[in-house]
């Protein structure tokens, strides 16, 4: 009902805006002409009075009467022209008053949504953030939370919107409130940690790492938490752990996972130019997947792939990439002794090649083996 009252008031204002200029223009024009005629008539009476007193002679009075009379006739003629434009007829006024509201209503019914039900704040809060106006959502939810700061659901709705608009500190606080009020969950803890990382320009702080570890306690396979824990290890200089975590995440990720490319880039950066990610022999994914098999299956798989690669390299040791791949496979399997032996064999096969020696040193450093 309140909306229709507003419509009625606005329609009335529109009607007045149409009628007022019309009526004001005509009354002003007629009044101006009547004033000029009255002045000229006063001037004729003054000329007669001056002639009677002898101020002017008959010829001067006649000339003055002629001039004033000419002006009087001109003014009267202009008044007649103006008077032909008659005031706005009452029928036209009535038509404006009736037609403006009717046309407005018809247009609204044609293009508007008069039957659309109202949507309360709670319904707008539950809609996905991408379907809402960001500024409207933030303002309304902030207003709601100012009145009810213990609404955990409200904080959970607001937190991802803060992330979307780059308000990372506020997003972290909102996720902290959601965890406090709604209880911990893997998604809430990981999202809290992600907001802390974003607020510190990509640095995984101790608080953020603790949040990701809590998320993994609730859901050990959660990709987001695993991703950031690996970044934390990399930032701490523990490249061996970071490499192991990256490869484990790749092994558990479907081929179309959106984070695969980012993980592969991280692995490539850790491996350096001397540790290729493709080529003959077991891939990083193959070796990592072997850890999830039964003991017999793992033994058979590793014996087949790693054994074939090691046998080929024993016959032809000129494949530097193959030696580096073999060392990496042993590191992933946790056998550092054989990984060092593989790198030592690589040095023996490239004794005078400085470029190869540099690649072997870099691979040993990235794999956490020191100089082998």
Secondary structure, DSSP 4 states (H G I P E B T S, - for coil): -HHHHHHHHHHHHHHHHHHHHHHHHHHHHHHHHHHHHHHHHHHHHHHHHHHHHTSS-HHHHHHHHHHHHHHHHHHHHHHHHHHTSPPPPHHHHHHHHHHHHHHHHHHHHHHS-TTPPP--HHHHHHS-GGGS-HHHHHHHHHHHHHH-TT-HHHHHHHHHHHHHTT-HHHHHHHHHHHHHHH---HHHHHHHHHHHHHHTTT---HHHHHHHHHHHHH-TT-HHHHHHHHHHHHHTT-HHHHHHHHHHHHHHS-TT-TTHHHHHHHHHHHH-TTS-S-SSS--HHHHHHHTTS-HHHHHHHHHHHHHHHHHHHHH-TT-HHHHHHHHHHHHHHT-HHHHHHHHHHHHHHTTT-HHHHHHHHHHHHHTT----
